[in-house]
Amino acid sequence: MRIGLVSYEYPPQSGFGGVGTYVYRLAGALGRAGHEVVVLAGPTDVPEEWPQTNVTLHRIEAYYDPPRIPGMRFLWWNLIAKYLEKFHRIVWHWLKWNLASGPALAAIHAKTPLDVIEAPEHAANGLYAGWMRRWPMVIRLHGPWDLFFGINRTKGAALNRLLAWLERRSCDYAQVLTAPSRTMAAFMFERWRLPEMPTPVPNFMDVPEFPAPLPAVGQAQRIVCAGRLERFKGQDTLVKAFARIAIQHPQAELILIGPDQWSTAFTFSQLIDRWVPDAEIRRRIFLTGPQPLEKVQEALRGAAVAVVCSAGFESFSFSTLEAMAWARPVIGSRVGAVPELLDHGRCGLTAAPGNVAQFAEALHTLLSDRALCEQLSIAAHEKARRCYDTTAVLPAFVEVFERARANFHANK
């Protein structure tokens, strides 16, 4: 098949979340399986990563010039664009890119006809392609904007709500809706009152054949948390929990990997001294900033414990899967799909989101009990291999694309 993947987020862009990682892995896996893949993505000022087999990448700018209708361009540039840029720069940037994606897809299709297109509901990236009604559409439910902007306290309520509404509308054009977990499928079915339950098809990765050994007793015991530093991800809870147990575990270190996007008023690094007044403990907390995926995986391979401390709903949690794949004992928030990945405690410990005492207790337990760590790490790796390895999941994606194509042509 010739498959189009439309996603503003695509590596090596930094500072984004799991959507870009997912699309990159899907493109690569489909290409290696012999399909022709065309990716339409947003701009980047970072050098491109190595090319992927059978994958053609098109990057377009977030720029839209309206049709030459009398008065339309004047209205666009002097009123609409000017004020939307002022009200919410990020949302407006995404909306411009969505408008630019339609003509770009038409030009790509003229040269390389596409059999089916997948796009995320996130940021309404698939809205224009669906509105054109030229291709079978699969919309992937990663996590709508209205789950994020309230917790992260982003400004511009009107544009935030507009983007969330457009995301919902993009689903109306899909022949098939998918979600990365059963939890997410059920949640969005109820939240958006969808006409049918989305098809659960999990995110995936190439899971190593053998589990990585845990750090030896006597080595540094690194606690690793990977993800954007933002209220939604809840790293403040983890920092406070670490401060409670640090004296009991002098070899423990806390490594936070990800861009600092805490708020427009304060960075995470500015607030951490307030949360951890003890200078000696503070010196054992490291903020690495954003890192390439291979660096994140390297950090997880050397970790004693991995933590996913999200405060908001997680549709899947790539961070949890990465930790499981490298056979790390995981502490995860009981939110969204995290308990589903951890098999409700059989592949890791869970704690209530935002509960410092429970996260501190879980950290203390794992840092004190080597046998439990080994038990959880083996169970996590076995489940990752069985349920989330590329070879186990990719056939389900191909089936979804074939079903979307059949539904589209049956209804023409």
C-alpha positions, 0 to 999 in steps of 0.5 A: 500500500501507499500510506500517507502519514500526516503529523505536524510532530515528527523527529528530530523536532524536540520538545513534543510528546509521543505523537512524533515518536509514534509516527516515526516508528510507524513509518519505519515499520511500514517501510521495512515491511515493504509499504510505500510511506509518505510523511507530511510533517512540520518544519524543524531547524534540527538536522534530519535523522538518517533516512528510513527505508521506503519512507519519503518525508515532506516538511512544510512551513506553517504558512497559509495564504488564502484564495484571491477573493476580493477583500479576503486576503486583506481581512486575513492578514490585517485582522484574523492572522494578526489577532490570533497570533496575539491571542495564542501563538502555539495554537495559531501556529498549528492551525496555519500548518493544518491549512497548509497541509491540504494543498501540500497533500494534493500536490503529493498525491498528484505525484504519488497517489495515496491509498490511505491516510492516517493522522492524529486527532491531536491539533486537528492535523487530519481535519483538512485531509478529511474535509477534502474527502479524497482519501480513506482516513484513519484518525488516531486518538492520541490525546485531545488538547482539552486534556492538556491545556487545563492542567498546564494552565495555558492561556487563551481559553477561546483558541484552546476550546476552538482547537479541541472542537476542531479535533473532535470534528476531524473524527467525523471524516474518519473511516476508522478511528483507532486508539493506543489502548483499551482505556483510551478507546473507552474514555474517548467513546464516552467523552466525545460521544462517538458513534462507535468504539475506536479500535484499540491498536497499541503503540509499539517499539522494537523490544530487545530480545533479552532484558537488560540487567539491573545496576549492581548493588553498590553502584549509583541507583538512578531513578529516571523520569523521561518526559516534558517538565510540565504540570501534566507530567507531575514531576513536582510530585516525584521531586518531593517524593525523592526528597523524602527518601534521599537520606535513607538511600545515599546512592540514589540519584534522580534524573529528569529528562525533557524540556522545561515547559513548566509555565510561562511564569516559572521554569521547573529549575527555578522552583526545584530549590523551593521544593528541595531546600536541602542543598545536599539532596538537591545536588543529587537531582539532575535536569538533562533537558531534551535528549534524543530518543537513543539517549533516553533509552541509554538512560533507562538501560542504566536506571535502577527505577523508572517513574511515570508520575503523570497528573493527567490522563495518559492515553498510552505512555511511551515512557512506561513502554520504554522502561518496560522494554528495557526491563526496568521496575516502574512506578506509575501513576494510576491514571489513564492507560498506565495501569493497563500497561503495567498489568495493574501492578504485576509489572510495576508499582502504582501510586495515586497521581499527585500523592507524594507519600505514595510515590515516596513509599514506592521509591523506598520499597524498590530501592530496598528490595532487590528481589522485588525489582528483579521480579517486576523487571522480568514481568515488564520485559515479558509483557513488552515483548508479548504485547508491544513489540513491532512484530506483534502489533504491525499486522493490526495496523495494516488490517486497519488501513485495509478496512478504512480503504474498503469502507471508503470505497464501499460508501462512494 
